[in-house]
Amino acid sequence: MSAGTSSSDDRGPREAPRWPSWLGYAAFSLVGAVPLAAAALFLPVRRRGGDQGAVERVGTRTVGRLRTLRSGHVGDYVAWLVAEAAAFGAALTLIAM
């Protein structure tokens, strides 16, 4: 062997590749999210007689107001997308400070 080259034996044993630490968190989130989504899609909704709870009344009222704000026009969706992106950016800025 020449003086300028080295063999693989000179480097010692190779270390096994390690999984990134975030991969475990991503797998854990996926394992939790998939059954929750499946339950939301396929399990029947249990309704009480005609009586709505206080939380359901407030939720229905809030969603109704939001639906009136979104008319379905393309420009409306673009305006909401920009507003939501700005709110998200502001939240990230506050967190980063």
Backbone bond lengths (Angstrom), bond angles and torsions (degrees), N, CA, C in turn:
res aa  C-N    CA-C-N  psi(-1)  N-CA   C-N-CA  omega(-1)  CA-C   N-CA-C  phi
1 M - - - 1.434 - - 1.518 107.77 -
2 S 1.329 117.41 144.69 1.459 119.99 -179.12 1.518 110.88 -81.89
3 A 1.322 115.76 165.43 1.460 120.84 -175.22 1.525 112.67 -69.89
4 G 1.354 119.21 -26.45 1.461 122.17 -175.80 1.512 114.40 -85.99
5 T 1.300 118.04 -10.22 1.469 120.07 -177.97 1.506 109.96 -109.06
6 S 1.299 116.12 156.92 1.456 120.15 177.06 1.514 108.48 -131.50
7 S 1.284 115.81 153.65 1.453 119.69 179.20 1.525 109.45 -93.05
8 S 1.304 116.05 169.70 1.460 119.91 -179.66 1.523 111.43 -69.17
9 D 1.350 117.06 -18.66 1.462 120.34 179.91 1.521 111.82 -70.60
10 D 1.353 117.78 -22.83 1.452 120.98 -177.76 1.532 112.43 -71.94
11 R 1.315 117.16 -22.18 1.467 120.17 -175.24 1.519 112.97 -85.70
12 G 1.264 118.96 -12.50 1.455 121.20 -179.71 1.521 111.04 85.49
13 P 1.305 116.44 -175.99 1.475 119.08 -178.55 1.527 111.30 -69.50
14 R 1.312 114.58 145.21 1.466 119.78 178.92 1.520 110.33 -82.37
15 E 1.308 114.58 144.67 1.458 120.35 177.47 1.523 108.41 -85.30
16 A 1.306 116.49 139.22 1.466 120.78 179.27 1.524 109.07 -65.97
17 P 1.333 117.33 143.02 1.470 118.69 179.22 1.524 110.30 -63.90
18 R 1.331 115.80 140.24 1.456 121.67 -179.20 1.519 109.66 -101.47
19 W 1.328 115.47 145.22 1.455 120.47 175.59 1.519 108.25 -75.41
20 P 1.308 117.32 143.33 1.477 118.75 174.48 1.532 109.43 -62.78
21 S 1.313 116.44 145.89 1.466 120.05 -176.72 1.531 112.44 -65.63
22 W 1.318 117.35 -29.47 1.456 119.57 -178.37 1.524 111.60 -71.76
23 L 1.317 118.09 -18.21 1.461 120.36 -178.10 1.530 111.26 -65.23
24 G 1.319 116.64 -36.11 1.466 119.78 176.90 1.520 111.67 -65.21
25 Y 1.328 116.40 -41.22 1.469 119.91 177.89 1.531 110.95 -65.33
26 A 1.321 116.30 -39.18 1.463 119.75 179.20 1.524 110.64 -65.78
27 A 1.328 117.45 -41.95 1.462 120.70 178.82 1.529 110.48 -64.94
28 F 1.324 117.12 -42.14 1.460 121.26 178.73 1.528 110.73 -61.59
29 S 1.325 117.30 -42.02 1.469 121.42 178.94 1.518 110.80 -65.04
30 L 1.320 116.56 -40.55 1.459 120.69 179.97 1.518 110.75 -65.64
31 V 1.328 116.50 -42.89 1.463 120.48 179.83 1.530 110.58 -62.79
32 G 1.318 117.76 -31.69 1.455 120.35 177.73 1.514 113.66 -82.62
33 A 1.329 116.94 -34.32 1.465 120.66 -173.85 1.526 112.77 -77.01
34 V 1.313 117.73 -37.37 1.470 120.03 -175.98 1.531 111.75 -64.01
35 P 1.328 120.45 -49.37 1.471 118.16 177.79 1.533 113.16 -64.26
36 L 1.311 116.74 -35.56 1.460 119.81 178.50 1.531 110.96 -63.86
37 A 1.330 116.75 -43.50 1.464 120.45 178.06 1.526 111.06 -65.83
38 A 1.324 116.75 -41.30 1.470 120.02 178.97 1.529 110.48 -63.50
39 A 1.317 116.92 -40.72 1.464 119.86 178.31 1.523 110.98 -64.70
40 A 1.323 116.99 -40.27 1.469 119.99 179.85 1.523 111.12 -66.37
41 L 1.308 116.85 -31.82 1.467 119.46 -178.58 1.522 113.29 -81.80
42 F 1.327 117.40 -39.11 1.456 119.26 -166.82 1.519 115.54 -110.89
43 L 1.312 119.55 -19.06 1.460 119.28 178.81 1.527 109.89 -79.04
44 P 1.322 117.22 141.42 1.471 119.01 179.41 1.523 111.23 -69.75
45 V 1.316 115.19 149.10 1.456 121.00 178.42 1.519 107.90 -86.44
46 R 1.306 116.54 127.62 1.461 120.60 178.64 1.513 109.18 -88.41
47 R 1.287 116.28 121.78 1.466 121.75 179.25 1.517 109.15 -111.08
48 R 1.298 114.86 138.37 1.459 118.81 171.28 1.516 107.27 -81.89
49 G 1.277 118.61 163.69 1.469 122.63 -179.95 1.516 113.43 -29.70
50 G 1.282 119.37 -121.73 1.452 122.73 175.79 1.517 110.71 -101.77
51 D 1.316 116.09 2.16 1.449 121.56 -175.01 1.520 110.50 -85.30
52 Q 1.332 115.72 121.49 1.456 120.37 175.41 1.516 108.69 -98.89
53 G 1.337 115.78 143.35 1.449 119.55 176.00 1.522 110.03 -76.66
54 A 1.312 116.27 166.76 1.464 121.05 -178.05 1.526 111.38 -62.58
55 V 1.324 116.75 -40.62 1.465 120.45 -179.48 1.523 109.99 -65.60
56 E 1.322 116.88 -41.90 1.454 120.41 179.93 1.527 111.19 -65.85
57 R 1.329 117.83 -37.84 1.470 120.29 177.88 1.516 110.96 -64.12
58 V 1.337 117.01 -44.77 1.460 120.51 -179.81 1.530 109.63 -65.72
59 G 1.328 116.77 -42.13 1.466 120.12 178.82 1.516 112.31 -62.81
60 T 1.328 116.85 -42.45 1.462 120.81 178.99 1.520 110.66 -64.52
61 R 1.314 117.05 -41.24 1.460 121.04 179.21 1.530 111.02 -64.86
62 T 1.329 116.89 -43.78 1.464 121.28 -179.02 1.518 111.09 -66.00
63 V 1.319 116.89 -45.58 1.464 120.35 179.67 1.523 110.15 -64.58
64 G 1.318 117.47 -37.42 1.461 120.44 177.33 1.521 112.17 -61.12
65 R 1.335 116.03 -40.69 1.470 119.55 177.56 1.523 111.41 -66.66
66 L 1.310 116.54 -41.09 1.467 119.46 178.71 1.529 111.30 -64.83
67 R 1.315 116.80 -37.10 1.470 119.51 179.38 1.528 111.49 -66.60
68 T 1.323 117.82 -31.55 1.461 118.82 177.34 1.525 110.92 -71.65
69 L 1.344 117.64 -27.72 1.463 120.32 177.79 1.528 112.30 -73.57
70 R 1.305 117.23 -29.32 1.464 121.00 -179.84 1.524 108.28 -98.05
71 S 1.309 115.52 103.67 1.458 119.90 -175.16 1.519 113.43 -83.79
72 G 1.328 118.55 -19.70 1.454 120.95 -179.83 1.511 113.14 103.25
73 H 1.316 118.42 -4.14 1.459 120.88 177.10 1.522 109.46 -76.74
74 V 1.331 116.43 150.48 1.466 120.91 -177.73 1.527 110.44 -60.79
75 G 1.303 118.06 -41.81 1.455 121.11 179.68 1.514 112.32 -62.57
76 D 1.320 115.69 -33.40 1.458 120.67 177.51 1.519 110.54 -64.87
77 Y 1.333 116.92 -43.18 1.463 120.78 178.35 1.525 111.18 -65.28
78 V 1.320 117.49 -38.66 1.465 120.85 178.50 1.525 110.27 -64.84
79 A 1.327 116.69 -42.93 1.463 120.15 179.23 1.527 111.15 -62.77
80 W 1.339 117.66 -42.19 1.460 120.39 177.84 1.519 111.28 -66.50
81 L 1.324 117.34 -38.33 1.461 120.41 179.09 1.531 110.55 -61.99
82 V 1.327 116.80 -43.50 1.463 120.83 178.93 1.527 110.20 -65.16
83 A 1.324 117.75 -43.21 1.469 120.90 -179.88 1.530 110.99 -64.24
84 E 1.324 116.99 -41.91 1.462 120.07 179.93 1.520 111.31 -68.95
85 A 1.328 117.65 -38.12 1.466 120.63 177.14 1.532 110.73 -64.91
86 A 1.333 116.70 -38.49 1.461 120.15 177.76 1.529 110.84 -66.26
87 A 1.316 117.61 -40.89 1.465 120.93 178.39 1.535 110.59 -65.21
88 F 1.311 116.19 -40.08 1.462 120.55 178.11 1.526 110.64 -64.79
89 G 1.335 116.87 -43.75 1.453 121.06 177.19 1.513 112.40 -62.29
90 A 1.323 116.88 -40.42 1.464 120.77 177.62 1.524 111.10 -64.33
91 A 1.329 116.35 -40.82 1.472 119.62 178.74 1.529 110.16 -64.66
92 L 1.317 117.56 -42.40 1.474 120.17 178.04 1.523 111.39 -64.40
93 T 1.316 116.39 -37.21 1.469 119.69 178.69 1.521 110.51 -64.64
94 L 1.331 116.76 -42.11 1.468 119.99 178.34 1.517 112.08 -65.10
95 I 1.326 115.90 -37.54 1.458 119.79 179.62 1.520 110.64 -68.47
96 A 1.332 117.02 -38.23 1.467 121.32 -176.50 1.522 112.73 -73.23
97 M 1.312 118.08 -17.91 1.470 120.02 -177.46 1.490 112.30 -73.10
